[in-house]
Amino acid sequence: MPTCAPSRLESQSWSGSRFPRRTLLHAGGLATMGLGLPELLRQRAMAGGNQRRQNVILVFLTGAPSHLDMFDLKPEAPAEVRGTFNPIATSAPGVEICEHLPLLATRAHQFAIVRSMTHDLPGHEQATHFVLTGIDRLPVGATHMASRNDWPCYASALNYLQPRQDGIPNGVLLPTYLHNGYGFSGQDAGVLGARFDPLHVKQDPNAEKFRFDSLQLPQGVTTGALLDRRRLLAELDSHCQPAERSRQYSEFDSYQQEAFSMLSTSAVGRAFHLDEESTEVRERYGRHQFGQSLLLARRLVEAGVPIVQANMGTMNNWDTHNSNFTQLKDRLLPPFDRGVATLLDDLGERGLLEHTLVVLVGEFGRTPKLGGNVGTPSYVPDGRDHWSGAFFAVFAGAGVQGGQVIGSSDAIAAYPATRPYRPSDLGATIYRTLGIDPESELRDRLNRPLRLNAGEIIEPLFTGAVS
């Protein structure tokens, strides 16, 4: 099997750092029939080990939404900057957001807005890699296309550092695989190897007969029969010689182990049965891909999945190079407003919001000037181009102090006017919520040590004190 050669991410790996240590126990091997039952456990001591792991629902606004027209309006700016939308008051004193987000406006006391997010690469592929993995620079060897030189996504890092054997996946990505003829980086385990890839759902939850087929037992096969087969394969595996084993088989066997576990765990399989929800609940979320994806995210968290990434729509859905205001008003903001407001309500009603961090973020923002062009092929007077100088992230739940704005951008929302926050800081905050020390040590496929994250937790989210 060809061996990928991932290289050290220089900005993420600091020589001389003292990393937490973990214990690696490895057993199992190749069995006949192409199946195996490896027992691969990684135990590690977390700094602050009493940190309770909470859940994360990462709502990724692929394509990059306009910060100026949603959560950072500039009504005093020139017309070519402020556009046609007006700000409205919210349930949080002094906090204003877009007039076309009326449902979220009445829930602003529940969430915090960070207006000084920033990074240096306004390209979809690279920026997606940054935001979905918590890094600020591309790893050495990484490009605009997904490869095993990429940094691992949050679910994969959790899978590596805190593996579980209860049949519940550590992370699920849905409802689409982001690609442009090639996969976008940040959607798998990258340098850690395929065995730590998250569960990826690539089907529309709003489809009439939606089922995640990978978690359905074949007709006539019962859970008892499945467990019998698993025991038989484990016995066969125990007779294999160590020399017969290889990384390729080990990774393949880990897939089989995960599949066995999930097929025999009813809670995960049942989470995908959206038809068990009442018509009223499904209508509240909205009978469209985005609304039903958020409902599925809630069901997966309720079933024990610690992190779910829900992409809003297909790839680059928010890429408003043309008809920015028409697209936002008629196509994008109504389902976003309804779906997210319902998610917050639903999590709160079920007692899940206090244990679940909800994050709304895109890979960057849009140009302060309408019709602005920063080198992309599109130039339309009523559109906004890519812009990474400033953008927003919204946080709710899991101890977040709602009703506040953290950071600010300058007069035209071009750059942070206060302390900037970067994707690495977003990553540190997500890892903190998941009960992971951001300074944890990873080992790539060549066994080289890497520091998981180089950011700082966005403390004002939880303290309410501006840092």
N, C-alpha and C positions, 0 to 999 in steps of 0.2 A: 504494500500500500504506500502511495506517495506520502511523504511526511511534510506537513506545513512547517514553515520556519518562522513563527511569530517572533518579533523582536521586542526588546524591552521598551516600554513607554517611558521615555526619559523624564517627562514632566510628572509622571505618576510614581516613579520608583526613586527613592532616596537612599543612596548608600550610607551605611552607618546608622540608619534608623533602627529602633528597637521595636520589632513587630510582635503582636501576640502569637504564641505558639499553638499548634494544634496537633492532635494525634491522628495518624493515618493507619487504618487497619484495612488490609486488603486480602480477600479470599475469593474463591469461586473460579470459574473458567468456562471453557467451551464444552457444550454438550451436543450430542447428536441432535438432529432435527433442527439445527440452527438456533436453538434456544438455550439459555443459561440462567442461572440464579446466582449472580454475584452478590456478595455481601460487602458492599463498599461503604464504609462509614467514616466520615470525617468529623472528629470532635475538636472543638476549639473553645478556649476560655475567653469570653468577651470581657473587655475592660468595662467595669461597672456591670457585672453579671446579673444584677438584680433588675436591669432594664427590661421591662415587659415588652415583648414583641407585639406590635399592633399591625393593622392591615393598611394597605395602600391601594387606592384606585387612581391610576394615572390616566387622566383623560387627555389624550394627545391630539392636538388640533393640527393635523398634518397639512402642510402647505403654508402655514404661518399666517395667523389672523392679524388684522390691523389693530394695533394697540390704541392708535389715535381714535378709532371709531368704536371701541368697546369699553375699555377700562381706564383709558388715560386721555380723555378728550381735552382739547385745548380751545375753548370757546373764544378766548381773547386773541388767538393767533390770526394771521392773515387768512383770507378765504381759501387760498390754494393749499393751506395747511389744515385748517380746521374742518373743511368739508361741509357736508349738509346735515349731519346728525347733531342733535342737541343733547346736553347732559340733563339728567333728572336726579332729583333728590332720592335718597334711599332710606332704609330703616336704620342706617348708621349715621348719626349726626355728622354733617360736614363731608360725607362721602358721596360723590356723584358718579354715575356710570351712564352708559348709552340709553337713550329713550326707547330703544327697541329691545331692551332687556328688562321689561317690567316685572317679570316674576322674580328674577334674581335681585332686582332692586329692593323688593320687599323682604329679602332674606340676607341682605348685606351685613346684618349684625352677626351672621353665622360664619362669614368668611373674611379673610384678609387678602388684600391686593398688594403684590410687590410690583412697583412700577420702574424699578431700576435694574432689571435683568439686562445682561449684555454679553456678547462674545464677538469674535473677530472674523467669522466666516459666513457670509450670507448666501450660502449654497445649500439647497435642500438636503443633499446627501450627507455632507459633512456636518451640518448643523443638527440633523436628525441623530447622527452618531453621538454628538456632544450631549444633547438633552436626554436621550434614552439610556445613556450610560454614566453620566455625571463626570465628563472630562472636558477640558478646555483646549486641548491640542490633540491632533490626530496621532495615534500610536505609530511608531516607525513601521513602515511597510503597509499601512492602511491607505486605501485610496477612496474614490467615490463609490466603489462597489463593495458589497459585503464579502468578507474573507475571514480566514482564521487568524489574520493579523489584527483583527478588531478588538476593541475593549468589550467585555461582557456587559449585557444588559443587567438591570437590577435583579430580575428574577433568577438569572443564571448565577450571579454572585451569591445570592441567597442559597441557591441550590448547592453550590460548592461549599459554602461555609457552614450551612446548617441543613444538611440533607435529612430527608425524612423517609421512613419506611412504612408509613401508614396508608399508602395508596392515594394520598392527596397531593397533587402537584404543588410545588412551591410558587409557581407563577403561571399565568395564562395570558396570552396576547390574543386579541380579537378585534374586529371580525375579518380582518384582511391582512395580507402580507404586503408591506409597502415596497414597491418596486417600480422601476422605470425601464423595463427590459432587463434589468439586473436588480438584485436585491439591495435595499438600503442597509447600511451598517447600523448596528445597535439593536438588532432584533433577535440575537442569539448569544451564545456563550463565547464567541470569538476565540481568543487565545486559550481559553480553558478547555476547548474541545467539545465535540458534539454531545458527549454524554451529559453535559450540563445545560443543554439547550432547553428553553421553556416549552411548555405545551402551547402550540399555536393553532388557533381556530381560524379557518379561512372560509367560513360560510356565513351567510346573512341570517342573523337571528330573527329577522322579521319575515323570513320565508315561511310559507304556509305549513310546510312539513319539516321545519328545522329540527335536525338531530345532529349531534356530533358523532358521526359513524364510528370513529375510532374507539368510542366508549360504549358501544353496543355489542353484547354477546351475540355470536352467530345463532341462528334459529336452531332450537333443539339442545343448546348447550346451557346447562344450569351452572350457577355459581359453585355448587358442590363439585360438579364434574371438572370445572376449571381448576379448582384447588387440588383435586386429585392429580391432574396433569402436571400442575406445578410441582407437587411433591415428587412425582416420577422423574421429571426433568432435573430436579435438584439432586436426586440420587445418582442419576447418570453423570451429572456434572462432577460429582465428588470423585469419580473414578478417572477423570482426565488427568493427564500428566502436565505439570507446569510448563514443560517445553512446548506443549501444544497451544499455549495461550499467546495472544498478541493484543496490542492495543486495539486493533480493528475489531477483534472478537469481543474484547472487553466492553467497548463502547456499544456494540450491537446487543450484547447481553443485557446491558443496563437499560436499553429500550424495552427489551422483553420483560424485565423485572418491573419497570414502571407500568407497562401495559397490563401485566397480571394484576398488579396492585390496584390500579384504577378500575379495571373491569370488575374486580371483586369488592369494590368499595361503593356502596349504593349512593352515598351522599354526593359524590362528585358526579356520577352519572345522572342522578336525579336533578342536579342543578341545571342541566341542559334541557330539561323538560319545561320549556316556557309555557306550554299549554296547560300546565297545572296552575298557573297564575290566573286570577279572575280577569274577566274582560275589562273591568273597571281599572285594575292596576295597570294592565297593558296599555289601555287608552291614556292613562295619566302620563306615562312615559312618552307616549307618541308611537303610533304604528308606522315606524320607519326604522331604518337600519340603526341609526344613532340611538334612538330611544330604547329600542330593544337590546342593544349592546350594553347600555347602562343597566338595564334591568338584569341582564345576564351577569354583569359584573357584580351586582349586589347579591345575586343568588350564589355565585362562586365564593365570594367572601363569607357569606353565611354558611357555606359548606366547609369552610376552613382553609380556603386558598388565601395566602397572605398578601399576594400582590397580583393585581389584574390591570393590564394596560388595555384601554378601550380607545381605539382610533376613531375619530369622528369622520366617518365616510371613507371614501376611497382615497388613494394617494393624492397628495397636494390639493385636497378638497378646499382649503382656504386660500389658495393661491390667486388672489384677486388682482391680476394684472389688468383686467378690463372690467368695466361696469362694477367697480368696487362697492358703491352704495346700493345699487340694485341687487347685486348678489347677496350682500349682507342682509338687507331688509327683507327680501323675498325668499331666499333659499337657505341661508346659513343661520341667522340669528334666531328665528322662531323655533326650530327644533332644538337648538343648543339651549336656549332659555328654558324651554319646557322640560327637556330631558334632565338637565342638571338640577333645576329647582325641584323636580320630583325625586331625583336621587337623594338630595339632601333631606327632603321630607321623609322619604321612605327609610333611609338609614336612621334618622332620628326616631321615628315611630317604632322601629324595631330594636332600639337600644344599641345600634351598631356605630353611630356617628362618633361617639366618644372614643371608640377604639379603631376608627378608620380614617386615615388621612386621604382626603380627596384633593387631587392636584389637577388644575386646568392650565395647560401650557402648550404653546407651539414651538417650532424650532427657532423662530426669530419673529420680528415685527415687519412693518411695511414702511416705505419711504415717507418721511414727513411731508414732502411736497407731492401733490397729486400730479400724476403723469411723470413723476421722477423716474429716471432710468439710471441704473448703476451697472449696466453692462449685460443685462439679460436680453434675449432677443425681443422681448415684448416692450412696446412703447405705445401706450394708449392714454390720452388725456384724462379719462375718467377712472384710471386704475392707479394702484400703488405697487411699486416694485419691491423687491427684497430689501430688508434692512435689519441688520443685527446690532446696530448701535444701541438700541433700546427696545425692550419689549416687556410684556407682563407675564406674571404667573399668579394664579389665584389658589389659595389653600383654605381648606375647611376641615374640621374634625380633628380627632386625636390630640386634643389639648391646644389646638390653635386658638388664639385670642381673636375672635371675630370683630367686625366693625371697625377695622383699622386699615390704613394705607401705610405701607412700608416703602421708604425710598420715594424719590421723585425724579422725573426727567426734566430736561431744560424746557425753555419756552415753546419749542416746536417738537418736543418729544423725539429729539434726535439722539441724545446721549444722556446718561445719568447725571443729575445735578447733585446727587448725594451719593453715599456709599454704593458702589456697584455690586451686584450679585451675579455670579456666573453659573454655568451649568454644573461645575464641580460643587458649588454651594447647594444647589438644588439636590445633587446626588447625596451629599453628606446629610441633608435633611431627611431624604427618603430612607437612607440606610439607618439613621438614628431611629426612625419610626419602626423599622423592621427589626430593631434590636441588634443591629450589626455595627460594630466599631468601624467607622470610615477608614481607620488606619490599618485595618486587617491586612494580613499578608495573603496573597494569592501565589500560586505556582503555575506557570504556563505549561504547555505540553512538552517543553524541553526542560522542565523542572527549575526554571529560573524564578527568583522571587520578585514579586511586584507589589507595590502598595495599591490597595484598592481605590482609594479616593484621596485627593489632595485639597478638597474644599473645606469650608467651615459651615457648620449648621447655621441656618438663618434664625438666630436666637429670638429676635423680636416677634416672630410668629407665635412663640410660646410664652414670652415674658411680657409682651406689650411695650417693652422699652426699646426705643430706637438705639441701634448700636452704631 
